[in-house]
Amino acid sequence: MDVKGGIGNMKKIFSTKEYKKRNFRRSKKLFRRRLAWKEKRKAIRRSISGYYGEKYKRAKSVHHIGEIIKRSSIMAPQDFRLIENTQECLMFFRDVRSDKYVSQTGASKLVRISLENVNRIDYGTISILTSISDDLKYKNIVLQGNFPKDLDCRKFITESGFLNHMVNEKNKPFMKSEKSELIFFEKGQGVLSQSDNIKISNLVKNVVDHLTGRAEHCLSVKTIILEICGNSIEWSGTDNKQWLLGVKYESDRVIFTVTDVGKGILETLYRKFGKKIYDAFLNKSDDEILKGAFEKKYGSATQKVNRNKGLPSIKSNYDEGNIENLKVLTNNVILNFEDSSKSKTFAKGSPRFRGTFYQWEMTSNCINK
């Protein structure tokens, strides 16, 4: 009896108007909580899967949700010749190496360049761009770009060997060029390894064959290359400890380049305190100071007597006619040994080259000497 009476009282309470209103409000509140919880769970699942909706791109890694940064492409100048249009080329190289132009998706980083408007280009530009690309690769940054619309420039890039170290949009390597060689060397402990010496010996044999028609070794040519390359090792400072030797075969000559994207000669050049005072008194420009280094007026960064022979030996080979058309670019200076009126120090605030670049030529006359 008591049980039945109790049930009857409960039914009566559940059917009251006040209870129905209270229960409706409570149910509505719980319903909103459930919806909020579901949305929260969806957001968590989306973040784990890498999906961010229309406003964002899908992240490449399901385990790493990194920052998404998209930078615009760096436009190369129309006249992309390092020697004839140095300042614009250096501005481009400065931007390529700047963090401002690094795009990022998750853990992947890349720098985009555009060569589509280029209608003039030279081998010096190719050499420096290749070295910078390798330096970026060492820092886990991909260099991505396109070809010039100008067909002659496109052909020049293909034959220059620049694509030898690149892959196409399908991640397949390009066909190797036979008209040029771009070889990276490890700086190591300041000396060339046996394998590096073998590479240079074979390269010299190819150079002599191209200029004279005789596939033979030539000690004088190898000595010149070793002196300039050895000097690049001495004035090093690049993070990845590599320098690049470039060789381009033309109809009647061979163009050589040595590129190091480290600190550059002027930043590592050691000058005695008294000499600094003397130079400051004479108000010497940086290009005059660099000329002095090639004339053996200054010691090296290591302050060792036997380490300051590299730069003077390069100039000596030029003066004797063993090499032609010698040019040196480093920091804020370009030296043109062929035409001293084109040697200059760049104005303060203008772009400069962080590293050292040599370019010279050899003809059959150089070999015969």
C-alpha positions in Angstrom: 0.0 0.0 0.0 2.7 2.4 0.9 4.5 1.7 -2.3 1.5 2.3 -4.5 0.8 5.5 -2.7 4.4 6.6 -3.1 4.3 6.0 -6.9 1.1 7.8 -7.1 2.6 10.9 -5.4 5.6 10.8 -7.8 3.4 10.8 -10.9 1.6 13.8 -9.4 4.9 15.7 -8.9 6.3 14.9 -12.5 3.1 16.2 -14.0 3.2 19.6 -12.3 3.7 22.8 -14.5 6.7 24.0 -12.4 8.6 20.7 -12.8 8.0 20.6 -16.6 9.5 24.1 -16.9 12.5 23.3 -14.7 13.2 20.0 -16.5 12.9 21.7 -20.0 15.5 24.4 -19.0 17.8 21.7 -17.6 17.5 19.6 -20.8 18.2 22.6 -23.0 21.3 23.4 -21.0 22.6 19.8 -21.2 21.9 19.8 -24.9 24.0 22.9 -25.5 26.8 21.4 -23.4 26.7 18.2 -25.6 26.9 20.3 -28.8 29.9 22.3 -27.4 31.7 19.1 -26.4 31.1 17.6 -29.9 32.5 20.7 -31.6 35.5 20.6 -29.3 36.2 17.0 -30.2 35.9 17.8 -33.9 38.4 20.6 -33.5 40.8 18.2 -31.8 40.4 15.6 -34.5 40.9 18.2 -37.2 44.1 19.5 -35.6 45.5 15.9 -35.4 44.6 15.1 -39.0 46.1 18.4 -40.3 42.8 19.7 -41.6 42.2 23.4 -41.0 39.3 24.2 -43.3 39.3 26.5 -46.4 41.3 29.3 -44.7 44.4 27.0 -44.2 46.5 24.5 -46.1 46.7 20.9 -45.1 49.9 20.2 -43.1 52.2 17.6 -44.5 52.9 15.7 -41.3 50.1 14.3 -39.1 52.6 14.4 -36.2 53.9 17.9 -36.7 51.6 20.9 -37.0 54.1 23.7 -37.8 53.7 27.3 -38.8 52.5 28.0 -42.3 54.3 30.9 -44.0 54.1 31.6 -47.7 56.6 34.1 -49.2 56.5 35.6 -52.6 59.1 34.6 -55.3 62.3 36.6 -55.6 62.5 38.1 -59.1 65.9 37.9 -60.7 67.0 41.0 -62.7 66.6 41.0 -66.5 70.4 41.5 -66.8 71.5 38.6 -64.6 75.2 39.0 -65.4 77.4 39.1 -62.3 80.3 41.0 -63.7 78.4 43.6 -65.8 75.4 44.1 -63.5 77.0 43.4 -60.1 74.8 45.4 -57.8 71.5 44.1 -59.0 72.8 40.5 -58.9 74.1 41.0 -55.4 70.8 42.3 -54.2 69.1 39.2 -55.6 71.6 36.9 -53.9 71.2 38.8 -50.6 67.4 38.2 -50.7 67.8 34.5 -51.6 70.0 34.1 -48.4 67.7 36.2 -46.2 65.2 34.6 -43.7 62.6 37.1 -45.0 62.0 35.0 -48.1 61.9 31.5 -46.4 58.5 29.9 -46.9 57.5 27.2 -44.4 54.8 24.5 -44.3 55.2 22.3 -41.2 58.8 21.3 -41.1 59.5 22.0 -44.8 61.3 25.2 -45.7 61.9 26.6 -49.2 62.9 29.8 -51.0 61.2 30.5 -54.3 63.0 32.4 -57.1 61.8 33.4 -60.6 64.1 33.6 -63.6 61.3 34.2 -66.1 62.3 37.8 -67.0 66.0 37.1 -67.4 67.3 37.9 -70.9 71.1 38.0 -70.1 73.1 35.7 -67.8 76.7 34.7 -67.2 78.7 31.9 -65.7 79.6 33.8 -62.6 76.0 34.1 -61.7 75.5 30.4 -62.3 78.5 29.5 -60.0 77.3 31.7 -57.1 73.7 30.6 -57.4 74.8 27.0 -57.3 76.9 27.6 -54.2 74.0 29.4 -52.4 71.7 26.6 -53.4 74.1 24.1 -51.8 74.4 26.2 -48.6 70.6 26.4 -48.3 70.4 22.7 -48.8 72.8 22.3 -45.9 70.4 24.3 -43.8 67.4 22.1 -44.9 66.0 24.8 -47.2 65.0 23.9 -50.7 65.6 26.3 -53.6 62.7 26.3 -56.0 62.5 28.2 -59.3 61.5 28.4 -62.9 63.2 28.9 -66.3 63.6 32.1 -68.2 61.2 32.8 -71.1 64.2 33.8 -73.2 65.3 30.6 -75.0 69.0 31.5 -75.2 69.1 32.0 -71.5 67.3 28.8 -70.9 69.8 27.0 -73.1 72.7 28.7 -71.2 71.4 27.5 -67.9 70.9 23.9 -69.2 74.5 23.8 -70.6 76.1 25.5 -67.5 75.7 22.5 -65.3 73.4 24.4 -62.8 70.8 21.7 -63.2 73.3 18.9 -62.5 72.5 19.3 -58.8 68.7 19.9 -59.2 65.6 17.8 -59.7 62.5 18.6 -61.8 58.9 18.9 -60.7 58.7 15.1 -60.7 61.7 14.9 -58.3 63.9 13.4 -61.0 67.4 14.6 -61.8 68.0 16.6 -64.9 70.3 15.3 -67.7 74.0 16.1 -67.0 75.6 18.8 -69.0 78.8 18.0 -71.0 79.8 21.6 -71.7 80.6 22.5 -68.1 81.5 21.0 -64.7 80.5 22.2 -61.3 82.4 20.2 -58.5 82.0 20.7 -54.8 85.0 20.1 -52.5 85.1 19.7 -48.8 87.4 22.2 -47.0 88.3 19.5 -44.4 91.4 20.4 -42.4 92.7 23.0 -44.8 94.2 20.6 -47.4 92.8 18.8 -50.4 92.1 15.1 -49.9 93.5 12.5 -52.3 90.1 12.1 -54.0 89.9 15.8 -54.5 93.3 15.8 -56.1 92.2 13.1 -58.4 89.1 15.1 -59.4 91.2 18.1 -60.2 93.8 16.0 -62.2 91.0 14.6 -64.4 89.5 18.0 -64.8 92.9 19.5 -65.9 93.2 16.7 -68.4 89.8 17.6 -69.9 90.8 21.3 -70.0 94.0 20.6 -71.9 92.3 18.3 -74.3 89.6 21.0 -75.0 92.2 23.7 -75.7 95.0 21.7 -77.4 93.4 18.5 -78.6 95.8 16.5 -76.5 94.3 14.6 -73.6 97.2 14.9 -71.2 98.1 16.2 -67.8 99.6 19.6 -67.4 101.3 20.4 -64.1 101.3 24.2 -64.5 97.5 24.3 -65.0 96.9 22.0 -62.0 99.3 24.2 -59.9 97.3 27.3 -60.7 94.0 25.7 -59.8 95.5 24.3 -56.6 96.9 27.6 -55.6 93.5 29.4 -56.0 91.6 26.6 -54.5 94.0 26.4 -51.6 93.6 30.1 -51.0 89.8 29.5 -50.9 90.4 27.0 -48.2 92.5 29.4 -46.2 89.9 32.3 -46.3 87.0 30.0 -45.6 84.1 30.6 -43.2 81.0 29.0 -44.7 78.9 26.8 -42.5 78.9 23.7 -44.6 82.6 23.7 -45.2 82.4 23.4 -49.0 83.6 25.4 -51.9 82.7 25.1 -55.6 85.0 24.8 -58.6 83.3 25.6 -61.9 84.6 25.0 -65.4 82.8 26.1 -68.6 84.1 25.0 -72.0 83.7 27.5 -74.8 84.9 27.3 -78.4 88.3 28.9 -77.9 88.7 29.2 -74.1 87.8 27.8 -70.7 86.2 29.8 -68.0 87.1 28.9 -64.4 85.3 30.0 -61.2 85.9 29.3 -57.6 83.1 30.2 -55.2 83.0 30.2 -51.4 79.9 31.6 -49.6 81.7 32.1 -46.3 82.9 35.3 -44.7 85.1 36.7 -47.5 88.7 37.9 -47.7 88.3 41.3 -46.2 86.4 40.0 -43.1 89.2 37.6 -42.4 92.2 39.6 -43.5 94.7 40.2 -40.7 96.5 43.5 -40.7 98.9 44.6 -38.1 97.8 47.5 -35.9 100.4 49.9 -37.3 99.4 49.1 -40.8 95.7 49.9 -39.9 96.7 53.3 -38.7 98.7 53.9 -41.9 95.9 52.9 -44.1 93.4 55.0 -42.2 95.7 58.0 -42.5 95.9 57.6 -46.3 92.2 57.1 -46.5 92.5 53.9 -48.5 89.4 52.3 -50.0 88.6 48.7 -49.5 89.5 47.8 -53.1 92.9 49.3 -52.6 93.3 47.3 -49.4 92.3 44.1 -51.2 94.8 44.9 -54.0 97.4 45.2 -51.2 96.6 41.7 -50.1 97.3 40.4 -53.6 100.6 42.3 -53.6 101.6 40.6 -50.3 101.2 43.7 -48.1 99.1 42.0 -45.5 99.3 38.7 -43.6 96.6 36.1 -43.4 93.9 35.6 -40.8 96.1 32.9 -39.3 99.1 35.3 -39.0 101.4 32.5 -40.3 104.2 33.5 -42.7 103.7 30.5 -45.1 99.9 31.2 -45.3 100.1 34.6 -47.2 101.4 33.3 -50.5 98.0 32.3 -52.0 96.8 35.8 -53.1 100.1 37.1 -54.5 100.6 33.8 -56.4 97.3 34.3 -58.1 98.3 37.8 -59.3 101.7 36.5 -60.3 100.1 33.9 -62.6 98.0 36.6 -64.1 101.0 39.0 -64.6 102.9 36.1 -66.3 100.1 35.4 -68.7 99.3 31.9 -67.3 95.7 33.0 -66.7 93.6 35.7 -68.3 90.7 38.0 -67.5 91.1 37.6 -63.7 88.3 39.0 -61.5 87.7 38.8 -57.7 84.6 39.6 -55.8 84.5 39.5 -52.0 82.5 41.4 -49.4 82.0 45.0 -50.7 84.8 44.9 -53.4 85.2 43.8 -56.9 88.7 43.7 -58.5 89.0 43.6 -62.3 92.7 42.9 -63.1 92.0 43.2 -66.8 90.6 46.8 -66.5 91.4 48.5 -63.2 88.9 51.3 -63.8 86.2 48.7 -63.2 87.6 47.8 -59.8 85.6 49.4 -57.0 84.3 49.5 -53.5 80.5 49.4 -53.2 78.8 52.3 -51.5 77.9 52.0 -47.9 74.4 50.4 -47.5 74.5 48.7 -50.9 74.4 44.9 -51.2 77.6 43.0 -50.9 78.8 39.4 -51.4 79.1 37.4 -48.2 81.9 35.1 -49.5 84.7 35.1 -52.1 84.4 34.5 -55.9 87.2 34.1 -58.4 86.9 34.0 -62.2 89.6 33.6 -64.8 90.0 32.2 -68.3 92.6 30.1 -70.0 93.3 29.7 -73.8 95.7 27.6 -75.7 98.3 30.5 -75.4 98.2 30.0 -71.6 98.9 26.3 -72.0 101.8 26.8 -74.4 103.4 29.2 -72.0 
